[in-house]
Amino acid sequence: MRNKYTFGGLDRHSVNILRLISELEGSYQLLKYMGFKEDMDTLDEMKQRYYKLYFKTSKEERHSSSAG
């Protein structure tokens, strides 16, 4: 049976972004313990981008929920 999904079908809510960050953090730790510095640096750049997105999204969600 073929898995079906929709690209971009998961909402970009703060909780989903945190799930992504958690996965990246876990991968980062494995890379660190195995000594893959270049890949750690790549993931670190990605993590920074998603942390910024998380804080922005979280703030927007708080403001929209308090405005309504």
Z-matrix of the N, CA and C atoms (Angstrom, degrees):
N
C 1 1.457
C 2 1.531 1 108.71
N 3 1.262 2 115.24 1 138.93
C 4 1.466 3 121.75 2 -177.07
C 5 1.529 4 110.20 3 -90.64
N 6 1.331 5 115.33 4 132.59
C 7 1.467 6 119.59 5 175.87
C 8 1.518 7 108.82 6 -71.52
N 9 1.323 8 115.52 7 136.26
C 10 1.459 9 120.00 8 178.78
C 11 1.518 10 108.75 9 -116.43
N 12 1.291 11 114.59 10 134.77
C 13 1.455 12 120.94 11 176.19
C 14 1.516 13 107.74 12 -151.57
N 15 1.302 14 115.10 13 164.61
C 16 1.454 15 121.45 14 176.77
C 17 1.509 16 108.46 15 -111.36
N 18 1.325 17 116.55 16 120.82
C 19 1.465 18 120.14 17 177.02
C 20 1.515 19 108.67 18 -57.98
N 21 1.311 20 116.54 19 126.34
C 22 1.470 21 120.56 20 -177.79
C 23 1.514 22 112.71 21 78.34
N 24 1.339 23 117.92 22 12.03
C 25 1.457 24 121.64 23 -175.52
C 26 1.518 25 114.85 24 -79.48
N 27 1.335 26 117.88 25 -11.03
C 28 1.462 27 120.77 26 178.34
C 29 1.522 28 108.31 27 -93.61
N 30 1.325 29 115.50 28 125.84
C 31 1.469 30 119.97 29 -178.55
C 32 1.517 31 111.28 30 -60.43
N 33 1.314 32 115.79 31 145.49
C 34 1.462 33 121.58 32 179.82
C 35 1.523 34 110.99 33 -88.71
N 36 1.335 35 115.25 34 51.62
C 37 1.457 36 120.89 35 175.22
C 38 1.522 37 108.82 36 -76.90
N 39 1.316 38 116.07 37 157.17
C 40 1.461 39 120.50 38 -177.30
C 41 1.523 40 111.77 39 -56.86
N 42 1.321 41 118.28 40 -37.72
C 43 1.467 42 120.08 41 -178.72
C 44 1.531 43 110.96 42 -64.94
N 45 1.315 44 118.08 43 -36.78
C 46 1.460 45 120.90 44 178.13
C 47 1.531 46 111.16 45 -71.18
N 48 1.312 47 116.66 46 -34.76
C 49 1.461 48 120.13 47 176.95
C 50 1.533 49 109.46 48 -66.94
N 51 1.347 50 116.34 49 -37.96
C 52 1.466 51 119.50 50 176.28
C 53 1.527 52 111.15 51 -63.88
N 54 1.305 53 117.48 52 -37.11
C 55 1.464 54 120.59 53 176.47
C 56 1.527 55 110.38 54 -60.59
N 57 1.321 56 116.26 55 -42.74
C 58 1.457 57 121.10 56 177.81
C 59 1.529 58 110.92 57 -63.54
N 60 1.328 59 116.67 58 -45.68
C 61 1.458 60 121.24 59 179.02
C 62 1.529 61 110.14 60 -59.20
N 63 1.310 62 117.20 61 -41.94
C 64 1.454 63 121.23 62 178.98
C 65 1.524 64 111.52 63 -58.87
N 66 1.324 65 116.73 64 -43.67
C 67 1.464 66 120.78 65 177.84
C 68 1.534 67 110.82 66 -63.57
N 69 1.321 68 116.42 67 -42.22
C 70 1.463 69 120.03 68 179.04
C 71 1.522 70 111.17 69 -64.74
N 72 1.331 71 117.19 70 -40.09
C 73 1.464 72 121.25 71 178.95
C 74 1.529 73 110.59 72 -63.11
N 75 1.323 74 116.86 73 -41.42
C 76 1.458 75 120.24 74 177.71
C 77 1.521 76 112.05 75 -62.77
N 78 1.320 77 116.23 76 -43.66
C 79 1.468 78 120.51 77 177.77
C 80 1.517 79 110.83 78 -64.27
N 81 1.318 80 116.62 79 -39.51
C 82 1.463 81 121.88 80 178.74
C 83 1.533 82 110.08 81 -59.01
N 84 1.337 83 116.76 82 -44.90
C 85 1.461 84 120.45 83 -179.54
C 86 1.525 85 111.54 84 -63.80
N 87 1.319 86 117.71 85 -42.37
C 88 1.464 87 120.63 86 177.69
C 89 1.523 88 110.91 87 -61.69
N 90 1.325 89 116.50 88 -43.18
C 91 1.463 90 120.03 89 178.38
C 92 1.528 91 111.20 90 -61.93
N 93 1.339 92 115.97 91 -39.26
C 94 1.458 93 120.47 92 179.85
C 95 1.527 94 110.39 93 -62.22
N 96 1.318 95 117.02 94 -47.37
C 97 1.453 96 120.26 95 -177.28
C 98 1.524 97 112.37 96 -69.57
N 99 1.326 98 116.78 97 -24.21
C 100 1.463 99 119.72 98 178.15
C 101 1.526 100 112.32 99 -93.61
N 102 1.327 101 117.49 100 -5.88
C 103 1.453 102 121.64 101 174.26
C 104 1.520 103 115.81 102 81.15
N 105 1.337 104 117.82 103 31.29
C 106 1.465 105 121.62 104 178.32
C 107 1.528 106 110.13 105 -97.91
N 108 1.322 107 116.00 106 76.34
C 109 1.470 108 122.52 107 -173.68
C 110 1.524 109 113.20 108 -60.12
N 111 1.322 110 118.03 109 -45.21
C 112 1.466 111 120.64 110 -177.83
C 113 1.532 112 111.17 111 -61.34
N 114 1.316 113 116.57 112 -41.52
C 115 1.458 114 119.98 113 178.55
C 116 1.528 115 111.54 114 -70.49
N 117 1.334 116 116.41 115 -33.43
C 118 1.471 117 119.70 116 174.38
C 119 1.521 118 110.18 117 -59.93
N 120 1.323 119 115.92 118 -44.30
C 121 1.460 120 120.27 119 -179.91
C 122 1.527 121 111.15 120 -62.52
N 123 1.326 122 116.68 121 -39.85
C 124 1.469 123 120.86 122 178.05
C 125 1.525 124 110.31 123 -62.70
N 126 1.331 125 116.27 124 -46.90
C 127 1.464 126 119.40 125 179.21
C 128 1.521 127 111.27 126 -65.85
N 129 1.318 128 117.23 127 -34.03
C 130 1.460 129 119.96 128 178.90
C 131 1.525 130 110.81 129 -62.20
N 132 1.318 131 116.74 130 -40.77
C 133 1.473 132 120.22 131 176.02
C 134 1.529 133 110.41 132 -62.32
N 135 1.310 134 116.55 133 -42.43
C 136 1.463 135 120.43 134 179.31
C 137 1.532 136 110.44 135 -64.25
N 138 1.330 137 115.86 136 -45.31
C 139 1.463 138 119.66 137 -179.91
C 140 1.515 139 111.13 138 -58.55
N 141 1.321 140 117.36 139 -44.30
C 142 1.469 141 120.94 140 -179.98
C 143 1.529 142 110.84 141 -58.27
N 144 1.315 143 116.26 142 -43.39
C 145 1.461 144 121.37 143 179.75
C 146 1.535 145 110.81 144 -61.92
N 147 1.345 146 116.59 145 -43.66
C 148 1.462 147 119.59 146 -177.86
C 149 1.521 148 112.73 147 -76.35
N 150 1.326 149 118.03 148 -29.87
C 151 1.463 150 119.39 149 173.15
C 152 1.530 151 110.01 150 -63.71
N 153 1.330 152 117.32 151 -43.26
C 154 1.468 153 120.48 152 177.18
C 155 1.523 154 110.53 153 -60.23
N 156 1.328 155 115.89 154 -44.58
C 157 1.463 156 120.19 155 178.71
C 158 1.525 157 110.68 156 -63.12
N 159 1.324 158 117.13 157 -40.26
C 160 1.463 159 120.62 158 178.67
C 161 1.523 160 111.06 159 -59.66
N 162 1.337 161 117.20 160 -51.07
C 163 1.461 162 119.86 161 -177.80
C 164 1.528 163 111.67 162 -63.17
N 165 1.325 164 116.93 163 -39.06
C 166 1.459 165 120.79 164 177.45
C 167 1.532 166 110.86 165 -64.33
N 168 1.322 167 116.33 166 -47.36
C 169 1.463 168 121.37 167 -178.67
C 170 1.521 169 111.25 168 -65.29
N 171 1.322 170 116.25 169 -42.71
C 172 1.457 171 120.64 170 179.13
C 173 1.526 172 111.05 171 -60.90
N 174 1.314 173 116.62 172 -42.96
C 175 1.467 174 121.09 173 178.59
C 176 1.525 175 110.73 174 -63.25
N 177 1.331 176 116.66 175 -44.20
C 178 1.465 177 120.65 176 178.81
C 179 1.527 178 111.12 177 -62.42
N 180 1.321 179 116.77 178 -40.93
C 181 1.473 180 120.11 179 179.18
C 182 1.528 181 111.31 180 -65.00
N 183 1.330 182 116.81 181 -41.38
C 184 1.457 183 119.89 182 177.86
C 185 1.528 184 111.15 183 -62.58
N 186 1.336 185 116.24 184 -43.29
C 187 1.472 186 119.89 185 -179.08
C 188 1.527 187 111.62 186 -67.63
N 189 1.307 188 117.16 187 -38.64
C 190 1.462 189 119.13 188 -179.11
C 191 1.521 190 111.31 189 -71.82
N 192 1.332 191 118.30 190 -31.97
C 193 1.451 192 120.33 191 179.58
C 194 1.528 193 111.17 192 -76.34
N 195 1.330 194 118.07 193 -31.64
C 196 1.466 195 120.24 194 178.86
C 197 1.532 196 111.51 195 -81.55
N 198 1.317 197 117.37 196 -20.14
C 199 1.464 198 120.67 197 179.75
C 200 1.527 199 111.13 198 -80.36
N 201 1.321 200 115.89 199 -23.92
C 202 1.464 201 119.72 200 -174.79
C 203 1.442 202 111.50 201 -92.11
